[in-house]
Amino acid sequence: MGGDYDITKLYIRDYLSYDCACGVEDAVREMEHVIDVSYDPVNFLLTVKSHKGMVKPEDIKQAVLKRGISSEMMKSPHEMAKMEHEAMKMAKPGEPMKHDHHAMMEADMKRRFLVSLIFTVPVLILSPTIQKWLGFQIPEFIGSQLLLFLLSSVIVLYGGLVFYRGALKSLRNRFFDMNVLVSIAVIAGYLFSVGSTFFFEAIDFYWEISTLVLFLLFGHWMEMKAVRGASGALKELVKLIPPTANLVKDGEIVEVPTSDLNVSDLVLVRPGGKVPIDGVVVEGETNVNEAMITGESKPVNKKEGDEVIGGTINAEGAIKVRVTKTGEDTALSQIIKLVQDAMVSKPKTQKLADRAAHYLTLTA
């Protein structure tokens, strides 16, 4: 929150192309008392700046939902860390974690691309136009056109399904984006080709629509892959926060979620364990590895009265730490916030380019 304004951050659960993002930004920007809106495609965050106390987060979620996009309130770094650790325990090797919607969408896009690629190759080989271009000829056989129809149908119906779903969402909200244009082009070309195969004499467009779907799937897959790769550093920062802490209460040690700790709580940090949260050493002496936070290559000696940072590693002796900061006030949370803010902020020229691309799509 700021002095005269509120900052609301929503985590966008669905994949947004640039023109879709522009549409969502416009929908929220039209709300009364909204000052500025910015979408961060790396962290999938929609940041809304509004007059203080005038815009409810639920109203923003509803405005986003009207564009067919689901969202949820952004969680604190400690809550994100808890989810990340729990998901890591549940996930199978090589599979995306259950809560990582964008990883699952990327895996789905990759699968659709690979299936489409397998079916596109024979479509190209059987296409007379491609044969002419490459200087070879396969004699036509009974059922060759039917085979082209069947192969292309798999590509159009399975590979292109992701674009049709996006187009339906956009049309329901009276918004025309790239999904609508792609869907119209693919479906029109496919229906004409089906007509030329079964009902009238004409040139078909099987290889054209197959390669169109294939290249679009590849482009979307690469975009998702690049975006998720860029967000990897932030996830690594979140993973530095340990999911649990050893709370010292009435002389007993109780394991509690790090997010449940309060200022003045006393926690025990064993040798080799992570400091769960920012605090002051009240008992014991040790050396702490702070390289992941401060960049200091050598362990730093810590004794009674010294401050320790959450996420750092206790290299030697056991220490007891009195919690001084929690939640978004901790050093690691502040670092995560700075990284997120840097990713969210766009220069004016970039915003202008995004807007131009959006209107170019509408006029294309």
N, C-alpha and C positions, 0 to 999 in steps of 0.2 A: 504493500500500500504506500501511496505517496501522501504529500501534504494535503492537496485539494482534489485528489483523484484516487481511484481504486485501480489495481492491476489484477485482472482475472486471467488465469491460465487454464486452458482446456486441452486435454490430451485427445487428439483425433484418432479414433480407432480404425477408420477406413483409409485406404490409399487415396491420395489426392494428386491429380496431375496439376500442372501450373494453372491451366484455365479453370479447373474445378476450384483450386485454392482461391483464385480471384473472385469466383462467384460466392464462395463462403465469406470471404472478407467483405464483399459488397453487402451481403445480407446482414451481417452484424453491424457494419458501418452505418447502415440506414436506421439503426435503432436510435431512439432519442437519448441524448446525454452521452453517447459514445464518442470519444475524442479520436482514438486511433486504433487500428487493428493490424496485426501482422502475423503471418503464418510462417513457422519454421519447419521446412520439410525434412530437416535432418533429425529433429527430435519429435516431430509430429505434434508440435505445440501451437495453439492459437492463443496469442496474447492480446488481451483487450484492455485498453485504457479508457476509463469512464469517469464522469463526475462523481465525487465521493458520495456513496450511499444512494445513488440514483438508479443503478442498474443491478439487478439480481443475477447471480450466476446461472440460475435455472432458466431465466429469460434468454440468456445468451445461448444456452444449450438448445432451447427450443428453436431459436433462429437458425442455428446450425442444422438442427434436425429437419427443418423445412426444406433444406437443400438435399435431403436424403443421406446426411452424414451423421453417424453416431459419435458421441464424444463423452468424456467424463472429466471430472475435476482432477487437476494435476495433483499427484501425491507428493508428500515431502520426501526429501532424499532418504530419510530413515525408513519410511514406508516403502519406498521404491527398492531399497536394499533388502528389506525383509521379503518382498515379493520375489526379488531376483534369486535370493538364496533358496527359498522354498521351491521355486520353479526349477532350479538347478538340481535339487534332490529328486524331483519327480521326473525330469526329462530323461529320455533314452538317448544314448550316444548317437550323434549325427542328426537328431531330430530337433526342430525348433521348440522352444519352451512354450508351454500352454498359454501363458499370459502375453506372449509376444505375437500379437495379431499381425504385425507387419512382416515378421519373419515367416509366418504361415502363408501370408499372401504372396511373398516372394517365392516360396517353395511351390505354391500353386501355379504362379506365372511361369516358373521354370519348367514345371511338368507339362503345362499346356504348350509351351514352345517346343519342347523335345518331341512330344507326340505329333505336333503339326509338322515339324521338320521331317520326321520319318515318313509321313504321308505326302509331303510336298515333293520330295525327291522323285517318286514314280510319276506324279502329276506332270512334272517338268519333262521327264524322259518321254512320256506318252504324248506330250503336246506337239503338234505339227509345227507350230511357230518356233519353238525351241529347237526342234530337230533341224529346221531350215537354217537357223542362226548358227548352230554348231556344226553343220555340215554332215549330219548323219540321218538315216531314215529307218524307221521301224515300220514294216508293212502293217497296214491296218488289219485287224482281225475282228471276228464277230464278238461283240460285247466290249470293244475297246472304249467306246463312248460311255457305256454303262459303267465301266471300271473307273473312268475319269470322274463320272458323277458320284460314285460311291466314295472314292478317295477324297474328293473335294468336300463332300458333305460332312465327313468327319472333321476336317479342318474348320469349315464354316460353323458347324454346330457346336463342336467342343472347344476349338481354339478361340473362336470369336465370341463365345458366351460371356466372357468377362466384360466385353465392350457393350453387348446388348443390355446387360444388367445395369451398367453405368448409364446407358442412354435412357433406360426406363426411369431411373431415379431422377435424371435431369428433366425429362419430359413431364413427369408428375409435378415437378416444381416450376414448370414453364421456363426452363433454362436450357439453352442450346450450347453444348460444348463439343469437344473433339470426339467424345464417345458417340454422340448423335450423328456427326458427319461420317465417322468410320462405319457405323452400323448401317446407315443409308447406302453408302457406297458398296459395302460387302453384300448386303441382302439384295440390292437391286441387281448387281452383277451376277449373283448366284441364281436368282429367279429367272433372269434372262437366259442364262446358260442352261438351266433345267428346261426352259421352253424350247431352246434350240436343239436339245437332245431328244425330246419326246414329242414335240408338237409342230415345230416349223423349222425350215432350213435357214440357218444363220451361223455366224462364227460364235463360238462359245468363249467365255472368259475364265475358265476354270483355273488356268495357271496364274492369271493376273490376280484373282481374288485370293488364291492360296498363298502366293508370295506376299501380298499385302498384309494378310493376317499374320503370316510368319514374321515379317519384319517389324510389325507393330508390337507383337508379343516380345520379340527380342529386345526392342527399344525399351519397353516398359520393365522388362526383367532387369536389364542393365541399369536403368535408372533406380529401381528399388535396391539393387545390389550396391550401387554407389552411395546411395543415401544411408543405408544401414551401416556401410563401412565407415562413413563419416561420423556416425553416432557411436561407434565403438569405444572411442576414448572416453566419452561421458559415462558409458556403462561401466567401464573399468574403474572410474572414480567412484561410482555408486557402490561397486563391489568392495571397496576399501572399508565401508562401514560394516562392522560385524553385526550379525543378526541378533545376537544375545549378549548379555552382560552378567557378571557375577555380583549381584547386589548383596551387600553386607547389612543384614537387618536383625537386630536383637541378638547379635553374636553368631547368627547363622548365615550361611551363604546360600542365596536363592538365585537360580538362573531365570532371568526375566528378559523380555524383548528390549532391545536397546531403545526403541521408540517410547517405551514406558518410563524411562528414567526421568527424574525431576531434578531441578537445581537443589544442591545440598545433599543428594543421595551419596552414599559411600559405596564404591565398587572395588572389588579385588581384581587385579590384573596379574595373572600368573606368568612365569617365564615362558617366552615363545608365543604368548597370546597377543591379540590386538587390543590397544587401548580403545574402549568402546565409544568414548565421548570426551569432549574437552573438559579438563578439570585441573586440580592442583594436588600434587603428591602430599599426603598427610602422614604416610608411614612407609618406611623402606627406602631403598636406594637401588638404582638400576641404570642401564644404558638403553636408550630408546633409538630405534632406527626410524628416522624421519625423512628418509630419502624420497619416498613416494609423495610427500607433501611439500617439503621445503627444498628438496634437491641436495641436501647435505649428505655427502658420501659416507661420512663416519658416524657411528652411533654417538648420540649426545647423552652425557651423564645427567641423570635426574635424581634429585634428593628432595627431602621435605621442603615444601614451599615453592618448588618449581612447577611451572605449568606443563601439561602434556596435551597433545592434540589427538583427537579421535581419528582412528584409522592407522595410526603409527604402530610399530611392533615393539613390544617389550622384549629386549634381547636376553636379559639375564635374570635379576632377582625379582621376587614378588613384591608388588607395591599396592598400597591402598590409595585410591584417588577420590577426592571430593568433587562432585560434579559442579561446574560453574556455568556451563552453557548447554542448552538443549535445542533440538529442532533446527530451525533455520538460522539460529545465532551461532552455531558451531563453525569452526574454520573451514571444514570440509564442505559443509552446506553452502557457505559463502562462495567457495571456489566453484562448486557446481553451478550456482546461480550466475556467477560471472560468465562461465562458459556458455550457459544457456542463453543469457542476454546477448552475448556476442553473436551467437548463431541466429537469434531471432531478428536482430536489427538489420535492416536493409538500407543501403544508400538510396537516395531519391531517384537516381538513374535506374537502379534495379527495379524499383516499384513502377517507374514509367515503362520500362521494358515489359514487365509482367502485364501491365494494363494494355499495352499495345498488342501483345500477343493474344490476349483475351478477345479484343475487338476484331483482330484479324481473323480469328477463328470464326466469329459470328458472320463476317462478310464473305468468307471463303466459299 
